[in-house]
Amino acid sequence: MVTSTSAIKSLKTTAEVSALRKQYYARAQQEPEKKVAWHSQGFPVEILQAMGVVPIDLENYAAVISAKRLASTYCMAGERAGFSPDVCGYARIFMGYMLGKDIPEAPYGGLAKPDVLMVNSYSCDSRLGWFYALSQQFNIPLFVLDQPHQPDGGSDLLPNAVYTESVLRNLVSFLEEHTGNKLDIDRLKGIRVLARRAHEIMHQINELRKAVPCPMGSGDAFTVLWPINFIRGTKECDEFYQKLLAELKERVEKGIGVVPEEKFRLMWTGLPFWYNMRFLNYPEDFGGVVVIEGMILFPRRYRMLPLQDEDPIKDIALTSTRQRQWPSGIGDAIKTVAQVVNDYQIDGVVVTFNPSCRLSCIPQQELLNGLTKQGIPCLSLECDMADERTYSEGQVKTRMDAFIESLLAQKS
């Protein structure tokens, strides 16, 4: 049973995300002449924007449904449609949205119908399945963006970049065929400039979070990451992060933290519980702050390489192959998290196990073991990111209470 939902925010700028999100979902409804692409997380939306195609991220929409406490109903509808309870919560939510009957009204009045579907082949195998199911069930053209395996730190192997570039050019051809729109190269160049600036600012923001007291906790962070994920390369995204950076710098200069007297600092690894983001504020009642996040906000992720080629398609291909944003193996993940613990003066790590997301769940036990061997205090929590039927607030808070008590005892 969830008794609270939205996280309490510390920053004024964070409040602006709600309006940006509403505009994002309303745009396709307000401009029916525009072609619409439903896409997966991590897709190069800059190309869609430069071709005048309206991008809509389906995984984010599933997270919105969860945050509005509607996910369990949609998940059950997806399960009745034939999707196993073991399948990704986002997939069950969205297939419930598409195929379910007698379900609650969807947020923002629902989504504009797509002209094409776009999915990447990396990071998550489950999404390939449900995007393929959508394509087959509703006869919507599907493009799969493939990319070669990347070693940690990226690769200078020419075949990797050549292959990635060829796939991106195939994407452009696919969109031209199915939307009739052409790629505006100059527009894409401008979008890339703004996207790079947003990544650099986000890196600076995460650096500022090292300050004691911490100027911004995860209650804000999981919200302010939204623009860089879904509207990067736009004027609105650029202005948002300029304003956020200025507010954070002022808080650091004035010594303003999330809590009046910071007593301990936590790191959160894995996805949050979208249906109860308020739980991120729970440690604040005891003088603690969730200072930084893994999985989504590894600090190194947001410092993008400088321009790699004047051709923006080649630039995207070279940047994505020469720089890896995620640890490639569990050993590197443990090393990365341990470094973050040191850099951010973390007292304890919350390791979440999300059963319906193999990407975020499978490595967690080894991460937990590796951090524990280094003497880093850890708390494990098992809950689905979207389906609150897996969540017991009493049990989760009891485990957190015991963890906090042990951390405070160690520091006294």
C-alpha positions as CSV (number, residue, x, y, z in Angstrom):
1,M,0.0,0.0,0.0
2,V,1.5,3.3,-1.1
3,T,0.5,6.3,1.1
4,S,2.5,9.0,-0.7
5,T,3.7,9.6,-4.3
6,S,5.5,12.6,-5.6
7,A,8.9,13.6,-4.2
8,I,9.3,16.8,-2.3
9,K,11.4,19.1,-4.3
10,S,14.1,21.5,-3.0
11,L,14.7,23.6,-6.1
12,K,12.4,26.2,-7.8
13,T,13.6,25.2,-11.3
14,T,12.5,21.6,-10.9
15,A,8.9,22.8,-10.9
16,E,9.2,23.8,-14.5
17,V,9.6,20.2,-15.7
18,S,5.9,19.5,-15.3
19,A,4.9,22.1,-17.9
20,L,7.7,20.9,-20.3
21,R,6.4,17.4,-20.0
22,K,2.8,18.4,-20.7
23,Q,3.9,20.4,-23.8
24,Y,5.9,17.4,-25.0
25,Y,2.9,15.1,-25.0
26,A,0.5,17.8,-26.2
27,R,2.6,18.8,-29.3
28,A,1.5,15.9,-31.5
29,Q,-2.1,16.4,-30.6
30,Q,-1.9,20.1,-31.3
31,E,-0.1,19.7,-34.6
32,P,-1.9,16.8,-36.3
33,E,-0.2,17.5,-39.6
34,K,3.1,16.4,-38.1
35,K,4.4,12.8,-38.4
36,V,4.8,11.0,-35.1
37,A,7.4,8.4,-34.0
38,W,7.0,6.3,-30.9
39,H,10.4,5.3,-29.8
40,S,12.4,3.6,-27.1
41,Q,14.6,5.1,-24.4
42,G,18.1,6.0,-25.6
43,F,17.1,6.6,-29.2
44,P,18.9,9.5,-31.1
45,V,15.9,11.8,-31.1
46,E,18.0,14.6,-32.6
47,I,17.6,13.0,-36.0
48,L,13.8,12.8,-35.6
49,Q,13.7,16.5,-34.6
50,A,15.8,17.5,-37.5
51,M,13.4,15.7,-39.9
52,G,10.3,17.4,-38.4
53,V,9.1,14.2,-36.9
54,V,7.5,14.4,-33.4
55,P,9.2,11.9,-31.0
56,I,7.3,10.3,-28.2
57,D,9.2,8.0,-25.7
58,L,7.0,5.1,-24.8
59,E,9.0,4.1,-21.7
60,N,8.6,7.5,-20.3
61,Y,4.9,7.5,-20.9
62,A,4.7,4.2,-19.0
63,A,6.7,5.8,-16.1
64,V,4.2,8.7,-16.1
65,I,1.3,6.2,-15.9
66,S,3.1,4.6,-12.9
67,A,3.7,8.0,-11.2
68,K,0.0,8.7,-11.5
69,R,-0.8,5.5,-9.6
70,L,-2.4,3.8,-12.6
71,A,0.2,1.2,-13.5
72,S,-1.2,-1.8,-11.7
73,T,-4.5,-1.5,-13.6
74,Y,-2.7,-1.2,-16.9
75,C,-0.3,-4.0,-16.0
76,M,-3.2,-6.3,-15.3
77,A,-4.8,-5.3,-18.6
78,G,-1.5,-6.1,-20.4
79,E,-1.3,-9.5,-18.6
80,R,-4.9,-10.3,-19.7
81,A,-3.7,-9.5,-23.2
82,G,-1.1,-12.3,-22.9
83,F,2.0,-10.6,-21.4
84,S,3.5,-12.5,-18.5
85,P,3.9,-10.8,-15.1
86,D,7.6,-11.5,-15.5
87,V,7.8,-9.2,-18.6
88,C,9.0,-5.6,-18.2
89,G,6.6,-3.4,-16.2
90,Y,6.7,-0.7,-18.9
91,A,5.8,-3.3,-21.6
92,R,2.8,-4.6,-19.6
93,I,1.7,-1.0,-18.9
94,F,1.9,0.0,-22.5
95,M,0.3,-3.1,-24.0
96,G,-2.5,-2.7,-21.4
97,Y,-2.9,0.9,-22.7
98,M,-3.1,-0.3,-26.3
99,L,-5.1,-3.5,-25.8
100,G,-6.9,-3.2,-22.5
101,K,-10.6,-2.6,-21.9
102,D,-12.3,-0.7,-19.0
103,I,-9.0,1.0,-18.0
104,P,-8.7,4.5,-16.5
105,E,-8.3,7.5,-18.7
106,A,-4.7,7.8,-19.9
107,P,-2.5,10.8,-18.7
108,Y,-2.6,13.8,-21.0
109,G,-5.5,12.4,-22.9
110,G,-3.5,9.6,-24.4
111,L,-0.9,9.6,-27.1
112,A,-1.2,10.7,-30.8
113,K,-1.2,7.7,-33.1
114,P,2.2,6.9,-34.5
115,D,3.3,6.8,-38.2
116,V,6.4,4.8,-37.3
117,L,8.0,2.8,-34.4
118,M,11.7,3.2,-33.5
119,V,13.6,0.9,-31.1
120,N,17.2,0.3,-30.4
121,S,18.7,-3.1,-30.0
122,Y,21.1,-2.4,-27.2
123,S,20.7,-2.2,-23.4
124,C,17.4,-4.0,-23.3
125,D,16.1,-7.1,-25.1
126,S,12.6,-6.9,-23.7
127,R,11.8,-3.7,-25.6
128,L,12.6,-5.4,-28.9
129,G,9.8,-7.9,-28.2
130,W,7.1,-5.4,-27.3
131,F,7.9,-3.0,-30.1
132,Y,7.7,-5.9,-32.5
133,A,4.4,-6.9,-31.0
134,L,3.1,-3.3,-31.4
135,S,4.3,-3.3,-35.1
136,Q,2.6,-6.6,-35.8
137,Q,-0.6,-6.0,-33.9
138,F,-1.3,-2.5,-35.3
139,N,0.6,-2.7,-38.7
140,I,3.0,0.1,-37.9
141,P,6.3,0.3,-39.7
142,L,9.2,-0.6,-37.3
143,F,12.9,0.4,-37.5
144,V,15.5,-1.3,-35.3
145,L,18.5,0.8,-34.6
146,D,21.4,-1.6,-34.1
147,Q,24.9,-0.9,-32.7
148,P,28.0,-3.0,-32.3
149,H,29.2,-4.2,-28.8
150,Q,31.3,-1.6,-27.1
151,P,34.2,-2.2,-24.8
152,D,34.3,-0.1,-21.7
153,G,35.5,3.4,-22.5
154,G,34.5,3.2,-26.1
155,S,36.3,2.0,-29.3
156,D,38.4,3.6,-32.0
157,L,37.8,0.6,-34.3
158,L,36.8,2.0,-37.7
159,P,34.4,-0.8,-38.5
160,N,32.3,0.0,-35.4
161,A,31.9,3.7,-36.5
162,V,31.3,2.8,-40.1
163,Y,28.6,0.3,-39.2
164,T,26.9,2.7,-36.8
165,E,27.0,5.4,-39.4
166,S,25.4,3.1,-42.0
167,V,22.6,2.2,-39.6
168,L,21.9,5.9,-38.9
169,R,21.8,6.7,-42.6
170,N,19.4,3.7,-43.0
171,L,17.3,5.4,-40.3
172,V,17.1,8.6,-42.3
173,S,16.1,6.7,-45.4
174,F,13.4,4.8,-43.5
175,L,12.0,8.0,-42.1
176,E,12.1,9.7,-45.6
177,E,10.2,6.7,-47.0
178,H,7.5,6.5,-44.3
179,T,7.0,10.2,-43.5
180,G,8.0,12.0,-46.7
181,N,10.2,14.3,-44.6
182,K,13.8,15.2,-45.5
183,L,16.7,15.6,-43.1
184,D,17.7,19.2,-42.5
185,I,21.5,18.9,-42.0
186,D,21.9,22.5,-40.7
187,R,19.1,22.0,-38.2
188,L,20.7,18.8,-37.0
189,K,24.0,20.6,-36.5
190,G,22.3,23.2,-34.3
191,I,20.5,20.6,-32.3
192,R,23.8,18.8,-31.6
193,V,25.4,22.0,-30.3
194,L,22.5,22.5,-27.8
195,A,22.5,18.8,-26.9
196,R,26.3,18.9,-26.1
197,R,25.8,22.0,-24.0
198,A,23.1,20.3,-22.0
199,H,25.3,17.3,-21.3
200,E,28.1,19.5,-20.2
201,I,25.8,21.5,-17.9
202,M,24.4,18.3,-16.5
203,H,28.0,17.2,-15.7
204,Q,28.6,20.5,-13.9
205,I,25.4,20.0,-11.9
206,N,26.4,16.6,-10.8
207,E,29.8,18.0,-9.7
208,L,28.1,20.6,-7.6
209,R,26.2,17.8,-5.8
210,K,29.5,16.8,-4.2
211,A,29.2,19.8,-2.0
212,V,28.4,19.4,1.7
213,P,25.7,20.1,2.4
214,C,24.3,18.6,-0.8
215,P,22.4,21.3,-2.8
216,M,20.1,18.9,-4.7
217,G,19.0,15.4,-3.8
218,S,17.5,12.6,-5.8
219,G,13.9,13.9,-5.2
220,D,14.8,16.7,-7.6
221,A,17.4,14.8,-9.7
222,F,15.1,12.1,-11.1
223,T,12.8,15.0,-12.3
224,V,15.4,17.3,-13.7
225,L,16.9,14.5,-15.9
226,W,13.7,14.6,-17.9
227,P,14.6,17.4,-20.4
228,I,18.0,15.9,-21.3
229,N,16.5,12.6,-22.0
230,F,13.5,13.7,-24.0
231,I,13.8,17.2,-25.4
232,R,17.6,17.6,-25.6
233,G,18.8,19.8,-28.4
234,T,15.9,22.2,-28.0
235,K,15.9,25.8,-26.8
236,E,13.6,24.9,-23.9
237,C,16.0,22.2,-22.7
238,D,19.0,24.6,-22.9
239,E,17.2,27.4,-21.0
240,F,16.1,25.0,-18.3
241,Y,19.6,23.7,-17.6
242,Q,21.1,27.2,-17.6
243,K,18.6,28.2,-15.0
244,L,19.1,25.0,-12.9
245,L,22.8,25.4,-12.9
246,A,22.6,29.0,-11.8
247,E,20.2,28.0,-8.9
248,L,22.5,25.2,-7.8
249,K,25.6,27.5,-7.8
250,E,23.8,30.0,-5.6
251,R,22.8,27.2,-3.2
252,V,26.4,25.9,-2.9
253,E,27.7,29.5,-2.4
254,K,25.2,30.1,0.4
255,G,25.7,26.7,1.9
256,I,22.0,25.7,1.4
257,G,21.4,22.0,1.6
258,V,18.4,19.7,1.2
259,V,18.1,19.3,5.0
260,P,19.0,21.9,7.7
261,E,21.7,19.7,9.3
262,E,23.1,16.9,7.0
263,K,24.0,13.8,9.0
264,F,24.5,11.2,6.4
265,R,24.7,10.8,2.6
266,L,23.2,8.0,0.4
267,M,23.6,6.8,-3.1
268,W,20.7,5.1,-5.0
269,T,21.5,2.5,-7.6
270,G,18.9,1.2,-10.0
271,L,15.5,2.7,-11.0
272,P,13.3,4.4,-8.5
273,F,9.8,3.4,-7.5
274,W,7.9,5.7,-9.9
275,Y,4.6,5.2,-7.9
276,N,6.2,6.4,-4.7
277,M,9.0,8.9,-5.4
278,R,8.4,10.4,-2.0
279,F,10.4,7.5,-0.6
280,L,13.5,9.3,-1.8
281,N,12.8,12.0,0.8
282,Y,12.3,9.5,3.6
283,P,15.9,9.7,4.8
284,E,15.6,13.4,5.2
285,D,13.4,12.9,8.3
286,F,16.6,11.6,9.9
287,G,19.0,14.2,8.5
288,G,20.0,12.1,5.5
289,V,20.1,12.9,1.8
290,V,20.1,10.7,-1.3
291,V,22.9,12.6,-2.9
292,I,23.5,10.8,-6.2
293,E,22.1,8.0,-8.4
294,G,23.6,5.2,-10.4
295,M,22.0,3.5,-13.4
296,I,20.5,6.8,-14.8
297,L,22.9,9.5,-13.5
298,F,26.4,8.2,-13.4
299,P,28.4,11.4,-13.4
300,R,30.7,10.4,-16.2
301,R,27.7,9.9,-18.5
302,Y,27.1,13.6,-19.0
303,R,30.4,14.8,-20.3
304,M,30.1,14.2,-24.0
305,L,33.0,14.2,-26.3
306,P,33.6,17.4,-28.3
307,L,32.6,17.5,-32.0
308,Q,34.0,14.5,-33.8
309,D,33.1,15.4,-37.4
310,E,31.4,18.3,-39.2
311,D,28.9,15.8,-40.7
312,P,26.3,15.5,-37.9
313,I,25.5,11.9,-38.8
314,K,29.2,10.9,-38.6
315,D,29.5,12.9,-35.4
316,I,26.7,10.9,-33.8
317,A,28.3,7.7,-35.0
318,L,31.8,8.5,-33.8
319,T,30.6,10.0,-30.5
320,S,28.6,6.9,-29.7
321,T,31.4,4.4,-30.6
322,R,34.3,6.4,-29.1
323,Q,32.6,7.0,-25.7
324,R,30.7,4.4,-23.7
325,Q,28.2,5.9,-21.3
326,W,27.6,2.7,-19.2
327,P,30.1,0.3,-17.5
328,S,30.6,-2.7,-19.8
329,G,30.9,-5.3,-17.1
330,I,30.2,-5.9,-13.4
331,G,33.8,-5.3,-12.4
332,D,33.8,-1.9,-14.0
333,A,30.4,-1.1,-12.5
334,I,31.6,-2.0,-9.0
335,K,34.7,0.2,-9.5
336,T,32.6,3.1,-10.8
337,V,30.2,3.0,-7.9
338,A,33.0,2.7,-5.4
339,Q,34.6,5.8,-7.0
340,V,31.3,7.7,-6.7
341,V,31.0,6.7,-3.1
342,N,34.4,8.2,-2.5
343,D,33.9,11.4,-4.6
344,Y,30.5,12.2,-3.1
345,Q,31.4,11.2,0.5
346,I,28.6,8.5,0.5
347,D,27.9,6.7,3.8
348,G,25.7,4.0,2.4
349,V,24.3,2.7,-0.9
350,V,20.8,1.6,-1.7
351,V,20.8,-1.3,-4.1
352,T,17.4,-1.8,-5.7
353,F,16.4,-5.1,-7.3
354,N,13.8,-4.6,-10.1
355,P,12.5,-8.0,-11.1
356,S,10.9,-7.0,-14.4
357,C,13.9,-5.2,-15.7
358,R,16.8,-7.6,-16.4
359,L,19.1,-4.8,-17.4
360,S,18.9,-3.1,-14.0
361,C,18.3,-6.3,-11.9
362,I,20.8,-9.0,-13.0
363,P,24.0,-7.1,-12.1
364,Q,22.7,-5.9,-8.7
365,Q,23.6,-8.9,-6.6
366,E,27.2,-8.8,-7.8
367,L,27.3,-5.1,-7.3
368,L,26.0,-5.6,-3.7
369,N,28.6,-8.3,-3.1
370,G,31.4,-6.2,-4.5
371,L,30.6,-3.1,-2.5
372,T,30.1,-5.1,0.7
373,K,33.5,-6.7,0.3
374,Q,35.0,-3.2,0.2
375,G,33.3,-2.3,3.5
376,I,30.7,0.0,1.9
377,P,27.4,-0.3,3.8
378,C,24.5,-1.4,1.5
379,L,20.8,-1.8,1.7
380,S,19.0,-4.1,-0.7
381,L,15.3,-3.4,-1.7
382,E,13.3,-5.5,-4.2
383,C,10.4,-3.7,-5.9
384,D,9.2,-3.3,-9.4
385,M,9.9,0.2,-10.9
386,A,6.3,0.5,-12.2
387,D,3.9,-2.1,-10.8
388,E,3.2,-1.2,-7.2
389,R,1.6,-4.6,-6.5
390,T,5.2,-5.7,-5.7
391,Y,5.6,-2.9,-3.1
392,S,5.1,-3.0,0.6
393,E,5.6,0.4,2.2
394,G,5.8,-1.0,5.7
395,Q,8.5,-3.5,4.8
396,V,10.5,-1.0,2.8
397,K,10.5,1.6,5.5
398,T,11.3,-0.9,8.2
399,R,14.4,-2.0,6.2
400,M,15.4,1.6,5.6
401,D,14.9,2.5,9.3
402,A,17.3,-0.3,10.4
403,F,19.8,0.8,7.7
404,I,19.7,4.5,8.8
405,E,20.0,3.4,12.5
406,S,23.2,1.5,11.7
407,L,24.7,4.3,9.6
408,L,24.1,6.9,12.4
409,A,25.5,4.5,15.0
410,Q,28.7,4.1,12.9
411,K,29.1,7.9,12.6
412,S,28.5,8.7,16.3
